[in-house]
Amino acid sequence: MTEKDTDRNLSPATRHRRVVELSKLGHRLLREQRLKEAREAFNEGLRLEPDNPYMLTGMGDLLRREQLLEEAEECYRRVLAADPDNLFALRGLGDSCRDREALSEALGHWRHYLKLRPDDIFVLTRTADALKGLGRSGESEAAYRKALSIAPRDRYALLGLADLLHKTGRNQQALGFYERALEPGEEAVHLLTIVGNLYRHQGEPEKAKSFFARALRQEPGNSYALYGLGEVYRWLRDYEKTVELWEELLTHSPGTVNMLSRLGDIYRNLGRFDDAERAFGDALAEGYNRYAWAGLAKLRVLQDRWPEALDCYDRILEQEKEDSRFAGEIGTLLNQTAGPGEAARFYRQVLARQKDQPQSCQKIHALLAALGSPA
């Protein structure tokens, strides 16, 4: 006797009881990530009742978990064709649309859902996330705030609103929501580094240090925390501490080009010329970087290799075409180390290279005049 024959012999009541059991089993297995067994349960239930909404939404959730989004959406749409207000299908279909980055379509389904269940914190937060992704900041903020009025400690809503405020330049407000999301015992390292960097940019070094230190207590080699804390000490002009932190960072990761350029500057200013040479070389190995070339030019000045300083500066002009900032910095250093004559000669060479750049030439003429030298 086949399964279909067995199914036909079941009374409607017995068949329905079996479907209910299979539905409960399938959803439990799905929660436990036992997808193969869950699929078997849902398939058996759908064989008994092909249009059962619990089976169809369960199968849709399973297919979405497996990233089979078109098949998942077909399950949800079959449910909604019979019951347009089915909450499970509306939420699942919205989630599937989001997963394939159809945010506007997802919003339509979630908003229908919220008309029926307006205080669902999870769908409110999903709606706010989608609105943020679509650049509709005002609507997104309103949705996050509504979610938080219902569940003031909801971590996803707190983080979503903090991120939105951060992205729209309201850093002071963002800090408050980030800190509310950092519950004791659940301090995510990446959040601690975000808050540390926000305080660093706000010019509050002591608060920044405390958050970076908390991150490093949890993850001693975290590159973002080591970099951020190093930047705090650089801002405080504690260069030895900056070097200590960034050298530790370099044992865990190669570092960024900008960090290597800044580290090279610090080494140079500390008189560690060999280390500076290595840092600038590592930065330039990644490609052109004007700060690294300018740093190397200043290093050449301090090494009494003045012609090579101009060669380094030329690499900047090859890319930028126009510059007076670095010319002024290099010339000032030449004046301090080699005297005004060498500085003036450097400025005249810079003028010759930028003769078609009137604004830069005007600034270089002013620098020459300050030295008491004619162009």
N, C-alpha and C positions, 0 to 999 in steps of 0.2 A: 504494500500500500504506500503511495507517495505522500509527501507532505501536504500536497493540495487535497488529496482525498481525506487525509486526517483532519485538515482544516474544515472541510465541508461537513464533517460529522460532528463538529462542535456546535453547541447551541449558541445563539447570539450572546446570551449572558456570560457563558463560559468563555467565549472568544474575547469578549470585552474585558473580563477579569484578567485574562492572560495578557492582553495588551497593556493594561494598567501596570501589571507586574513587570513586564518587559520595559515599559517606559521608565519606571523607577530604577530598574536595574541599569538600563542604558545611561541614564543621567548620572547615576552614582559612579559607574565605570568611567564616564567621561571626566568627572571631577577628579578621579584618581589617575587620569592620564593613561588609562588602559584602553587605548583607542580601538585596537583590533576586536577586543571583546565587546566594546560598546557598539561597534558597527554591526556585529552579529546580532546583538539584542535589538537594535533599531530595525535592521533588515527583517528579522522575524516578525516584529510588530507591524511593520508596513505590509508584510505579506498578508497578515490577518486583517488589518484595516488600512488600506492604502492611503486614505485621506485623513488619518488621525492627526490632529494638529500637534499633539505632544510629541508624537513620533517624528513628524516632519521637522519641527523646530529643533528637536534633539539631533536629528541627522544633519540639519543645516549647521548647527553649532559644531558638530564633529567635522564636517567637510571644511568649515571655515578654519578650524584648528589645523587642518592639513593643508591650508592655503588653496583649496579647490573652490575658489570663490564663485565661479559661475554656477557650479552645481549646488553650492550652498544657497545662493540667491534663488535658484529655481525652487528649492524646498520652501523657503520663506514666502515666495510669491504664491505658491499653491495654497498656503494657509491663508494669506491675505485676500486671495480671490474669493474664498468662502466667508472670511471674517476680517473685514478691513481694519478692525480695531484690536486685533490680536496683539497683545503687548510683547510677547516673546518674539513673534515674527518681526514686528516693527523694530525692536531693539536689535535683533540679529541682523536684519537687512541693513540697518544703518551702520552697524559695525563692519559688515562685509564691504559696503561702499567705501567706508573710511579706509579699510585695508587696501583697497585698490586705488586709493587717493582721489576718489570721486566725492569730495567734501560737500559740495553743494547738494548732491543727491542724498548723501548721508543726513544732512541737516533736515531735509524734508521729512524723512522717516522719523528722526528723533523728535522733531517738533510735533508731529502727529502724536507720537508717544506721550510727550509732555502735556498735551491737551488732556489726555486721559489720566496721567499720573504726574502732576506738575511738581511734586516734591521729591522726585527720584534723584538723589544726589549724584549717582553714577552717570546717568544720562545728561543731567545738567552740566557736569564737568566735561563729558564728551562733546557736548554742543559748544561749550566755551572754547575747547581746544580747536574744534573745526573752524569756528569763527575767527580765532586768532590766526590759524593757518591760511585763511582767506583774506587776511589783512583788515578785518572788520573789528578794529580794536575796541571801539565803544561798546558794541553789542557783546563782544567777548567778555569785557570787564564786568558788564552787568550780569552776565550769566554766572561768572565766577562768584561775584558778590552774593547773588541769590543762593548759590550752593552753600556758601559759607554762613549765610543767615540761617540755614537749616542745620548745617553741621559745622560749627566754627572750627573744629580741629581736623577737618578732613585734609589729609596730607596732599592729595592730588590737586584739590582745589587751591590750597595754599601755594603749592609750587607753581601751578599754572598761572595764578594771578601774579606771583612774584616775578615769574619769567616775562609776563606781558608788561608789567611795570618797568622791569629792567630794559626790555627791548624798546620801550617808548620813552626812555630817558628819565624815568622817575625813580632814580636809584635809592633815594632816601626812603620812599614808601616801599620799594621792593625789599629793602633790608628787613623791615618789620615783618613781612610775610615769610621771607626765608627763615628768619630766626624762629618764628612760630612753628615752622615745619621741622625744625631741628629738635625733636623731642629727646630728652635724656635717654641714653641707651640705644637710640636709633639714629645716631649721627652719621649720615652718609658722607664719606670723605669728599666726594665731588661737590656736595653742598657747602661743606666747610670752606673749601677753596674758593667757591663762588662768592661767599660772604666775605672772606678775607680779601679778595680782590676788590670787591665793592668798597669796603672800608679803606683799602689802600688808595683807590681813586678818589675817595671822599677826603683824603688827607688826614685820616685818623689812624696813624701807624700803630699805636698801642692795641687798639681793637683788632686791627688787621693781624698783628703778630699773634694775638691770642687764638684766633681762628685757625691760622696756619699751624700753630703749635698743636692744637687739638687734632688737626688732620694728621700731623706727623706722629702723634702718639699712637694713632690707630694704624697708620701705614708709613713707617719711617722712611721708606724710599720713594714716596709719592713725588713725582717730578713737578706737578703743578704747585704743590705746597712748597717744595724747596725753591722753585723759581720765584713764587710770589713773596715768600719770606725774604729771599735774597734781594728782591726789588725794594722791599720795605727798608732793609738795612742800607741799601745803596742810596735811597732817598734821605736816610738819616746820616749819610756820609760815613757809615761804619763799613769801610771797604774791606777790611780784613774779614769781617763776619760774612759779607756778601760772597767773597771768594770761597770761604769755607763751605757755604751752603751750595754754591754753584759747582764747585769741584765735586761735592757729594752727588749732586744731580747727574754730573757727567759719568759717574760710575754706574748709573742706572739707565741712562738714555743719551743719545748723541747731542741733545740740546738743540735749540732753534738758532737760526742764523742771527737774529737780533740779540739773543742772549750771548752768543759767542762774541759778537762785536762789542757788546757792553763789557763783557769779561776781559776782552783784549784791552779796552780802554783803561779798565781798573788795573790790570797787570802793568800797563805802561806807566800809569801815574804812580804806581808803587815801586817803579824801577825794576820790575821783573820782565826785562825785555825779551828774553827767550820764550817765556810763557805767553807774552803778548803776541809774538810772532806766530806761535803755534795756534793761538785762538783765532787770530785774523785769518790765517791760512785755512783753518777748518771751516770758518764761515764762508770764505770765498770758494772753497771746494764745492759748495752747493750752488754756485752761480754768482752773478753780479749782485753786489750789495754796496750802496754808496757809503754807509756808515763804516763798513769794514775797510773800504779803500781809503776813506778819510782818516780812520784810525791808524792804518798802516803808514799813510803819509806823515802823520805826526810822529810816529815811531821812528821813521827815517830821519826826521829832523833831529830828534834826540840822540840818534846814533851818528850824527854828523855826516849823514849820507844825503845831503840836500838835493843833488840832482835827481835822485831816486824819489824824493818826495814829490817833485813835479811830475815824474812819470806816473806815480800813483794818482795824483790829482787829475792827470789827463784821462785816466780810465773813467773817472766820474764824468768828465765833459763828453766823452764818447757816447755816454748814455743819456746824460741830462741836457746836454747842449748849452746850458746856462747855469751858472752858480756864482754866488758871492759869499754865501755863508761859510762854506768850508775853506774858501780862499782866505777869508778873514781870520779864521781860527788857525790855519797853517801859518799865515803871515805873522800873526801875533806871537806864535811859538818861535818862529824864526827870529823875530825881533828880540825875544827874551834870551835866546840861546846863542845866536850868531851876530846879532846887532842889526841896526836899521838898514845898513847897506844891503845885506842879504835879503831882508824882508822886502825892500824896495825892488830889488832885482826880480824876486819871485812875483811880485804884483805886476811888474811890467810884462813878464812872460804870460801871466794870466790875461792881461789886457789884449795882448796879441792874439791869444786864442779865442777871445770872445768879442772881437771888434764889431761883430754884427749884432751884439746884444746890448742895446743902449742902457737898459736899467742896471745890468750887472757892471757895465763899464763905469757908470756914474758912482756906484758904491765903491769900486776899486780905486777910482780917482780920489774919493774922499779918504780912503785908507792911506793912499800915497801922500796926500796932503798932510794928514796927521803925523806922518813920518818926516815931514819937511822936505819931501822929494818931489820933483816934477815928473810928470808922466813921460 
